[in-house]
Amino acid sequence: MTRPLAVWRASPRAFVIRLAGLFVITFVLLTPGWPWIGGGATLAFAVVLTLATMFALDDFSQWRRHARATWTLTPTELIYENPVEEEGAYALSLTEITSMHPRFFTSLVLRLRGGTAVTMAYVDRPRAVRDRIRAAQEAAR
């Protein structure tokens, strides 16, 4: 295997940012209720709704599934490995990636030539990851 250009793992910071974002959105949506239920009750209700939403969206199990995943960037491929998943490792050729879009400050969606997409979940600073992959794509040309 060639020497990796970069290695990314699921980031606890990205998970916390996702939780904080969910809380802020919930809290802002509940602020019109302050005059009737008070600020402390609104805050408590926002925390409870955030936790309920996390369980409804299955964020905890998603985090556990991706927590041991690694993305390795080589000069020609992006390799995904996760010991928790049955598929094992797979490699994406850098030429197959047509576009990349950061999503929610915690993940990067990779669009592929065949019309499919792959998500790099819970990566820290997805814009920097995108820029690093783009640089590798340019160097490979």
RALINWO-V7411 format. One record per residue. N is the residue number from 0. RES is the residue in one small letter. SS is DSSP state (alpha for helix, beta for strand, coil for the rest). PHI is phi in whole degrees, 0 to 359 (* if undefined). PSI is psi in whole degrees, -180 to 180 (999 if undefined). Layout:
n->N res->RES ss->SS phi->PHI psi->PSI
n->N res->RES ss->SS phi->PHI psi->PSI
This chain:
n->0 res->m ss->coil phi->* psi->137
n->1 res->t ss->coil phi->289 psi->161
n->2 res->r ss->coil phi->295 psi->130
n->3 res->p ss->coil phi->290 psi->144
n->4 res->l ss->coil phi->278 psi->-33
n->5 res->a ss->beta phi->199 psi->154
n->6 res->v ss->beta phi->227 psi->130
n->7 res->w ss->beta phi->239 psi->139
n->8 res->r ss->beta phi->239 psi->163
n->9 res->a ss->coil phi->299 psi->133
n->10 res->s ss->coil phi->255 psi->126
n->11 res->p ss->alpha phi->301 psi->-32
n->12 res->r ss->alpha phi->299 psi->-42
n->13 res->a ss->alpha phi->296 psi->-39
n->14 res->f ss->alpha phi->296 psi->-44
n->15 res->v ss->alpha phi->295 psi->-40
n->16 res->i ss->alpha phi->299 psi->-41
n->17 res->r ss->alpha phi->298 psi->-44
n->18 res->l ss->alpha phi->296 psi->-44
n->19 res->a ss->alpha phi->297 psi->-41
n->20 res->g ss->alpha phi->298 psi->-42
n->21 res->l ss->alpha phi->297 psi->-41
n->22 res->f ss->alpha phi->295 psi->-46
n->23 res->v ss->alpha phi->299 psi->-44
n->24 res->i ss->alpha phi->298 psi->-46
n->25 res->t ss->alpha phi->298 psi->-45
n->26 res->f ss->alpha phi->296 psi->-44
n->27 res->v ss->alpha phi->297 psi->-39
n->28 res->l ss->alpha phi->293 psi->-26
n->29 res->l ss->alpha phi->268 psi->-11
n->30 res->t ss->alpha phi->300 psi->-29
n->31 res->p ss->alpha phi->298 psi->-17
n->32 res->g ss->alpha phi->277 psi->-5
n->33 res->w ss->alpha phi->308 psi->-47
n->34 res->p ss->alpha phi->300 psi->-28
n->35 res->w ss->alpha phi->266 psi->-37
n->36 res->i ss->alpha phi->245 psi->-9
n->37 res->g ss->coil phi->90 psi->159
n->38 res->g ss->alpha phi->293 psi->-43
n->39 res->g ss->alpha phi->295 psi->-42
n->40 res->a ss->alpha phi->292 psi->-37
n->41 res->t ss->alpha phi->296 psi->-42
n->42 res->l ss->alpha phi->298 psi->-47
n->43 res->a ss->alpha phi->298 psi->-42
n->44 res->f ss->alpha phi->295 psi->-37
n->45 res->a ss->alpha phi->295 psi->-40
n->46 res->v ss->alpha phi->297 psi->-46
n->47 res->v ss->alpha phi->297 psi->-45
n->48 res->l ss->alpha phi->294 psi->-36
n->49 res->t ss->alpha phi->297 psi->-46
n->50 res->l ss->alpha phi->297 psi->-41
n->51 res->a ss->alpha phi->296 psi->-41
n->52 res->t ss->alpha phi->294 psi->-39
n->53 res->m ss->alpha phi->299 psi->-40
n->54 res->f ss->alpha phi->289 psi->-37
n->55 res->a ss->alpha phi->294 psi->-39
n->56 res->l ss->alpha phi->276 psi->-5
n->57 res->d ss->coil phi->65 psi->35
n->58 res->d ss->alpha phi->298 psi->-38
n->59 res->f ss->alpha phi->296 psi->-46
n->60 res->s ss->alpha phi->289 psi->-32
n->61 res->q ss->alpha phi->297 psi->-43
n->62 res->w ss->alpha phi->298 psi->-46
n->63 res->r ss->alpha phi->298 psi->-37
n->64 res->r ss->alpha phi->292 psi->-36
n->65 res->h ss->alpha phi->265 psi->-7
n->66 res->a ss->coil phi->299 psi->-30
n->67 res->r ss->coil phi->256 psi->8
n->68 res->a ss->coil phi->284 psi->148
n->69 res->t ss->beta phi->228 psi->144
n->70 res->w ss->beta phi->244 psi->122
n->71 res->t ss->beta phi->245 psi->123
n->72 res->l ss->beta phi->263 psi->122
n->73 res->t ss->coil phi->249 psi->175
n->74 res->p ss->coil phi->299 psi->-20
n->75 res->t ss->coil phi->234 psi->-14
n->76 res->e ss->beta phi->220 psi->161
n->77 res->l ss->beta phi->242 psi->115
n->78 res->i ss->beta phi->253 psi->129
n->79 res->y ss->beta phi->253 psi->131
n->80 res->e ss->beta phi->225 psi->133
n->81 res->n ss->coil phi->212 psi->111
n->82 res->p ss->coil phi->294 psi->-16
n->83 res->v ss->coil phi->280 psi->-28
n->84 res->e ss->coil phi->271 psi->147
n->85 res->e ss->coil phi->288 psi->-29
n->86 res->e ss->coil phi->295 psi->-24
n->87 res->g ss->coil phi->78 psi->-141
n->88 res->a ss->coil phi->264 psi->150
n->89 res->y ss->beta phi->215 psi->156
n->90 res->a ss->beta phi->240 psi->139
n->91 res->l ss->beta phi->250 psi->127
n->92 res->s ss->beta phi->291 psi->140
n->93 res->l ss->alpha phi->297 psi->-25
n->94 res->t ss->alpha phi->287 psi->-19
n->95 res->e ss->alpha phi->282 psi->-21
n->96 res->i ss->beta phi->278 psi->116
n->97 res->t ss->beta phi->265 psi->-32
n->98 res->s ss->beta phi->204 psi->161
n->99 res->m ss->beta phi->221 psi->135
n->100 res->h ss->beta phi->225 psi->118
n->101 res->p ss->beta phi->296 psi->144
n->102 res->r ss->beta phi->226 psi->123
n->103 res->f ss->coil phi->57 psi->29
n->104 res->f ss->coil phi->62 psi->7
n->105 res->t ss->coil phi->228 psi->-5
n->106 res->s ss->beta phi->209 psi->166
n->107 res->l ss->beta phi->229 psi->124
n->108 res->v ss->beta phi->264 psi->124
n->109 res->l ss->beta phi->257 psi->118
n->110 res->r ss->beta phi->270 psi->134
n->111 res->l ss->beta phi->250 psi->162
n->112 res->r ss->coil phi->305 psi->-39
n->113 res->g ss->coil phi->286 psi->1
n->114 res->g ss->coil phi->94 psi->-2
n->115 res->t ss->coil phi->271 psi->173
n->116 res->a ss->beta phi->221 psi->150
n->117 res->v ss->beta phi->233 psi->139
n->118 res->t ss->beta phi->250 psi->128
n->119 res->m ss->beta phi->271 psi->98
n->120 res->a ss->beta phi->277 psi->144
n->121 res->y ss->coil phi->57 psi->39
n->122 res->v ss->coil phi->270 psi->143
n->123 res->d ss->coil phi->280 psi->132
n->124 res->r ss->coil phi->55 psi->69
n->125 res->p ss->alpha phi->299 psi->-28
n->126 res->r ss->alpha phi->293 psi->-39
n->127 res->a ss->alpha phi->292 psi->-37
n->128 res->v ss->alpha phi->297 psi->-46
n->129 res->r ss->alpha phi->302 psi->-46
n->130 res->d ss->alpha phi->297 psi->-38
n->131 res->r ss->alpha phi->293 psi->-41
n->132 res->i ss->alpha phi->294 psi->-42
n->133 res->r ss->alpha phi->300 psi->-42
n->134 res->a ss->alpha phi->298 psi->-40
n->135 res->a ss->alpha phi->294 psi->-38
n->136 res->q ss->alpha phi->297 psi->-43
n->137 res->e ss->alpha phi->296 psi->-40
n->138 res->a ss->alpha phi->292 psi->-30
n->139 res->a ss->alpha phi->283 psi->-18
n->140 res->r ss->coil phi->285 psi->999
